[in-house]
Amino acid sequence: MTDISRPGKIIAVHLNYRSRAAQRGRTPAQPSYFFKPSSSIAATGGELERPAGTELLAFEGEIALIIGRPTRRVSPEEGWAAVSGVTAANDFGLYDLRAADKGSNVRSKGGDGFTPLGPSVLDAAGLDPAALRVRSWLNGELVQEGTTDDLLFPFGRLVADLSQLMTLEAGDVILTGTPAGSSVTEPGDTVEVEVDAPTAPGAPSTGRLVTRITAGSVPFGDFGTKPSVDDHQRAEAYGTPETPAWSLSDDLRAKLASVATATLSSQLRKRGLNNVSIDGLTATRPDTKVVGTARTLRYVPNREDIFDSHGGGYNAQKRAFDGVGPGEVLVIEARGERGSGTVGDVLALRAQVNGAAGIVTDGGVRDLAVVAALDIPTYHNGPHPAVLGRKHVPWDTDTTIACGGATVQPGDVIVGDAGGLLVIPPALVEEVVDAAIEQEREEEYIAEQVAAGHPVDGLFPMNAEWKERYRAWRTQQ
């Protein structure tokens, strides 16, 4: 069996599972890393002390790669061949010391016993790196489960990226990131991690890596930064948002779909919001109402050297279309530039398959006839045959953007129909839609009276007399 008790280097990836990136609210364009000392290695069945005076010792179940030979400057396609084995890892971290580390993770991740590995190593030669699974249990309850088809950066790419700068030596360990579900442990807890290949012949498994948490008794001295926590660190450690996330309920979604954007616009204007329309775009499906929460994608003007670093691979554009979910609207900032496509048929189809409610771009669309034939509505600034790189670099996702003259933030509510597109702040949605529904009822009544021959003076808008008649009419409905 490969000796994993004292690797020369332990290199850990910050974010690498889409589920974890979604939980964190940020998706990296490229992998980033930190080192852990070899003295942090521990075996299965051991105890890990939560230091005295701390509260946020978190577990992270991970797949550990063990390098089998000296490796320098390999390609992503060659990277997996440098791996001799995989095993289970638990990348423990003490969030109480993150502020002290200033981003280095030296103290928060480098403590004795903070990197349990094992119990056995699976031979990489018999494994498909895209078909591995990692699971974690806290006190017997399954709390993490991730498969390598959810990776942002495949294993071969990690090896290749690191080998550009340093020689990876036999026995070095790469911790490949953790899926969603990481949380905090308490003294007395038991954490278990297992890596397996459930679809491979015999379903090989590392077995469960077991760590028991104990309480430390030795306080920190006055000769270094002491542990400290705040609400942000607690939220990060527990894997929960700092404030409850607002969600668009089915009831609100149905209400928004029942009223015209023109009516919603007038209610927003009454509340002082005049700059919430996304202007100048054409809809592929003007007969389809679009209602959903915004996910955002930003392009910057093309510069060849930047496109080389950000335009290829699993870039921001691909991450955005892969990541948009059911009921969401992907809104794209293209600066109103019509000189190339910002979305084409394949990516639009990906958004449709994901269940997205719509696509909005103030740039051009490639393959417009095919995109227009899809069920998903796409609002756009015109057709263009050129590919993205002629005018744009895909830069980042889920940030505040500008589209069609409007500011759009992730989570804003997007409503569109043949009358146009609106951005509604989440805090106002319920108030605005209820008022819009009432406004349309009033307008229905006014239209009936005008059709019956009544003059509009005093009726539109209604004076006190007509309002009283309207209340009586509403009672009879």
RAURWO-V110615 format. One record per helix or strand. SS is the DSSP state (A for helix, B for strand). FROM is the first residue (numbers start at 0). TO is the last residue. If there is no record, write none. Layout:
{{SS	FROM	TO} {SS	FROM	TO}}
This chain:
{{B	9	12} {B	16	16} {A	17	23} {B	32	35} {A	37	39} {B	40	41} {B	45	49} {B	56	57} {B	60	66} {B	70	70} {A	75	81} {B	82	90} {B	92	93} {A	94	100} {A	105	108} {B	114	122} {A	123	125} {A	128	130} {B	132	137} {B	140	146} {A	147	149} {B	150	150} {A	154	162} {B	167	167} {B	172	174} {B	183	184} {B	189	195} {B	204	204} {B	208	214} {A	230	237} {A	249	257} {A	260	269} {B	276	277} {B	281	282} {B	289	300} {A	303	309} {A	315	322} {B	327	332} {B	340	342} {A	344	352} {B	357	360} {B	363	364} {A	367	372} {B	376	379} {B	382	382} {A	387	389} {B	391	396} {B	400	402} {B	405	407} {B	412	416} {B	419	423} {A	425	450} {A	463	475}}
